[in-house]
């Protein structure tokens, strides 16, 4: 650290030190992972060797930088991530790069989502969206059971928590449909996510509904955004979402941002899908349903995006959007028959999503 804060002499094109911005970025990552007192130990070690190495001026700079990042000093910084941490809004730069990658893919190949069906029963649509959004997360009911829970507002005996997941998600979806106004700021976006999550997992008090996580979470090999960086990453990501050219592109970005940040202890997937569909409802577009039979395609596309392959996710969402518009939601009997006909409720290992896409035409987006 001390040596890299030294001025590099000679040809600027062949610098021998990495410079102040690099040191700030390195310290930001180091402090973000500090679970003990290692940052202060690093500073003490630097103090011990600085005079011997003739790098006392560099130590003073390092000392000031660490103090600024820890919030104990006011110093002008150069790296955006360091400035954000000093302002108490640290963010995950690698995730922002990932969001930018998806935004660029969507700019090249915009997501096409058809207008919402004016004949659709809004309560039935909200139920179907609720049913499949919960099924993806492992809350499995027969569709008739889930429909009875929603219609009667009565949890199923011996499955009260799962029933409340259905009811909570249903209420969150209804709210996003009834009040589809977009958030006017990044802070409003974060609060909106908290409100939806609080509703989605209302009965699971041990999961702190609506509160941003305090401990790191992961899925398989993927470690999601560090708790300290959740708010800052959401704020930066909101800029990327709102800069997208079309409502559908903004919806896709919102969904992936929430999924990849994973800001809550539980209910992240359901919250991500509510966010996506909120943006679609605001533009009068079809809310996207991911049926059970299409779950593997959905999960694989998210994993591909996490691994910096942005192509599968928009393609998957586009087909799910076509299916969602094809589905006749004007009446319960017609809807349930169409779900059976299309294999929507089958497991991915047993069937494939099957519907007549020839009847579907994508309308141009605003």
Buried (B, 14 or more C-beta within 10 A) or exposed (E): BBEBBBEEEEEEEEEEBBBBBBBBBBBBBBBBEBEEEEBEEBBEEBBEEBEEEEBEEBBEBBBBBBBBBBEEEEBEBBBBBBBBBBEEBBBBBEBBEBBBBBBEBBEEBBBBBBEBBEEBBBBBBBBBBBBBBBBBBEBEBEBEBBBBBBEEEEBBEEBEEBBBBBBBBBBBBBBBBEEBEBBEEBEEBBEBBBBBBBBBBBBBEEBBBBEBBEEEBEBEEEEBBBBBBBBBBBBBBBEBBBEBEBBBBBBBBBBBBBBBBBBBBBBBBBBBBBBBBBBBBBBEBBBBBBBBBBBEBBBBBBBBBBEEEBEBBBEBBBBBBBBBBBBBBBEBEBBBEBBEEBBBBBEBEEBEBEBEEEEEEBEEBE
